[in-house]
Amino acid sequence: MMELPHILLLATTALVASVLSALTGTGGGVLLLPVMVMLFGVRDAIPMYAVAQLLGNLSRVGLNWPYIRREVVLWFALGAVPTAILGAWMFTMAPETPLTRLLGLFLLISVVGQRLMRGYLTSGFSVRWFLPIGSVFAFISALMGSAGPFLAPFYLAFGLVKGAYIGTEAMGTAVMHVIKLLTYHQASALSMTAFLMGVSLGPIMMLGSILGKHLLARMSVGHFVWMVEAVLIVFGLLFLIRG
């Protein structure tokens, strides 16, 4: 049975992570997942995180439903489904991978590249590119638990901001989490403890989504984009330095 300080730490982190995800569409997992790993170990933490994030993403889908770009979700899901299965299967078979620093470097490069190529990408970035984007990042997410920060440059470059970005990213990610969880379950990697703990965090994640939604409505598009990029840089440096 968890001690009260651990319960408070997990609940507080889940709330902050969900508010951050509702504001920036990314970053929540980077805050929540390490706490879960510390408390439960990596084998339970990653499936548990997927359960909690699925509920959090569904709440953001509901809150931003009118703004969702469904064609983006469709192409993302077409790429994400097969590689989410592959990544989840590899998670059940492989030890922890040394990819974190490489992904941190990629995140920093993505922010710079987005700044340099924003005009080109906004006018020439076909929605079909979300098929390979979904393929790559669903695999990373299923294997390592979270790939949310790495998706942000592509959604921003496509021209999605605020509610359209948050809702569209959340819906595509929700599809990915469902496939991951089904694969974890089939491979006996989703324990009852992980499932129940993830579900118990659901209401907290939903509350964070509502709080973040109210804060988002007060932000300008320019401030929103700068905030997302700042989050990406912080997490990119964190991954690169600490691994």
Residue, then its C-alpha position, 0 to 999 in steps of 0.5 A: m500500500m502506498e504511503l500518504p506522501h507518495i500519494l500526494l506526490l503522484a496526485t500533485t504531479a499528475l495535476v501539474a502535468s495535465v495542466l501543462s499538457a492542456l496549455t502546451g499540448t505536450g510535456g506532461g508525460v515528461l513530468l509524470l512518468p519519472v515519478m511513476v518510475m520512481l514509485f512503481g518501477v519502469r515495467d508498471a510505470i509505462p503502462m500505468y502512464a498510458v492509462a492515465q494519459l488516455l483519460g487525460n487526452l480524452s478530456r482534452v478531446g472533449l474540451n476542444w472538439p469543435y477545433i479538431r482537424r480530423e484529417v490530421v488525426l486520420w493520417f496520424a492514426l494510419g501511421a501510428v497503429p502498426t508501429a504502436i503495436l511494434g513498439a509496445w511489443m518491443f517494450t515487453m521484450a527489451p531493457e531500457t534503451p539509451l535513446t533519451r539523449l539522442l531524442g533530446l538533441f532531436l527536440l532541440i533541432s526541431v525547435v530551431g528547424q521549425r523557426l527556420m522553416r515555418g513559412y515553408l512548412t505552413s504553406g507546403f506541409s501536406v497533411r499526409w506527412f502525418l502518416p510517417i510522423g505518426s509511425v515514428f512517434a507512436f513507436i517511440s511512445a510505445l517503447m519509451g512511454s512518452a513522445g509528446p514533446f517531440l510531436a509539437p514542432f510538427y503540429l505547430a509547423f502545420g499551422l495548428v495553435k491553441g484549441a486546434y493544436i491541443g484537441t487534434e494532438a490529443m485525439g491522435t495520441a488517444v488512438m495511439h494509447v488505446i493500441k499501446l494498451l491493447t498490446y501491453h495487455q495481450a503481452s501480459a505487461l499491463s498489471m491490475t495494479a498499473f491499470l487501477m492506479g492509472v484509472s484512479l489518476g483519470p479524474i485528476m488528469m481531467l481536472g487539470s485539462i479543465l484548468g488548462k483550458h481556462l488558462l489557454a483561452r486567455m493566451s494570445v497565439g504568439h504567447f502560446v507558440w513561445m510557451v510551447e517552444a520554451v517547454l520543448i527547449v527545457f525538455g530537450l536540454l533535460f534529456l540531452i544532459r541527464g539522459 
